[in-house]
Amino acid sequence: MYRSFINSLRSGDVSNIYLLHGSETYLLDKAVEEMTAYLIKDFPEINLTIF
């Protein structure tokens, strides 16, 4: 599931909203990191808050 999510994100197939949950906190953190890198790569001045 994680690998297919990352592959779709890297190919530009991005949804409007994501709900990330699970017991693997490492994978959750990596997913957020990948999304952040993809979504704000063109806007480094964006004010991002993750909570």
N, C-alpha and C positions, 0 to 999 in steps of 0.2 A: 504494500500500500504506500509506504513512504517513497520507495523508488519511483513508482508511477506518478506520484504527486510532484516530485522533483523534476522528472522528465517532462511532464506537461508544463510546468512552470518555465523551465529552460527553453521549451519550444515556443513559448509565447501564448499558450492556452491558459489564460488567467480568468478566474471567476470573479464575480462581484464581491463575494463574501466567503470566508472560510471559518469553520469551527474546528479547532485543533484540540484534541483531547486524547488521553491515554496515560498509561503508567510509565512509559519510556520517556522520562523528562529530557534525556539527551537528544532523542529524535525530535521531540517537540521544539527544543531550543534550536536545533539545526534547521528545522523547517521554517521557523520564524526568521532565522538568519538568512536563509536562502530567499525568502519572500522579500525581506527588507532590501537585500542587495539587488534583486531584480527590479523592484518597484521604484526605488529612489535613486537608481544609478544615474538618471538624467537630471535629477533635482537634488543636488547635495545640500542645498540650503533649506530643504524642507524641515519643518519642525515635527519630529516624530516622537510619539509617546506610546509606549507599550505597557499595558497593565493587565 
